[in-house]
Amino acid sequence: MNVIKIILVDDHQIVRDGIKALLLENPNIEIIGEAQSAYEFFNLLKTQIPDVVLLDISLPTMSGIEVSKILSSNFPKIKKLMLSMYTSEDFIFNAIKSGVNGYLPKNTTRKELLKAINEVYNGREYFSKSISDTILKSYLKSAKYGNNISNDKLSNLTKREHEILLYVVEGINNPNIAKKLNISIRTVETHKTSIMRKLNLNSTVDLVKFAIKNNIIEL
């Protein structure tokens, strides 16, 4: 079993203690250090190189987003998992642009935190459902009002597909979407499959990348 080496970066001791309490019982996770500022963290990197850094956005002097940018340029092998109380669009999109591998709100569960750590450690990305929903809502709002609607992939979506996407983002399940639109559940599923196919995407995280890359989401 590979042991995942982690450094915690948060300016509140009580938060770091809480995270440590959640992770200590896991034999495949080792906390090799903690820091309350970017300065302390970069000093730690002189002697300790983690597999994953759990990073807060709000830090003294230098933000977690700035730290992420430096890591992306100088320590590309270190995975960056943002754990923050800030869940608005601008923070999320700037974090993604800085190169983070995942983003969780601070009220996340132990189970989801462990899942996110393992996902990013294994080279995948992880965004909690609430973070993904925020991103998707922004994408749909931009698409609804015609921002960059000339994009070939985006313009291929039908009016019905846009309707279904809006309902999905609102957290409405397939049976209720079918009822609202007076269509079958199978038809809803077919439309959802078509949406992802037309955009050449496999997940909401892929949709995030698509939206940012094509300037569909603007800060």
Buried (B, 14 or more C-beta within 10 A) or exposed (E): EEEBBBBBBBBEEEBBEEBEEBBEEBEEBBBBBBBBBBEBBBEBBEEEBBBBBBBBBBBEEBBBBBBBBBBBEEBEEBBBBBBBEBBEBEBBBBBBBBBBBBBBBBEBEEEBBBBBBBBBBEEBBBBBEBBBBBBBBBBBBBBEEEBBEEBEEBEEBEEBBBBBBBBBBEEBEBEBBBEEBEBEBEBBBEBBEBBBEBBEBEEBBBBBBBBBEBEBBEE
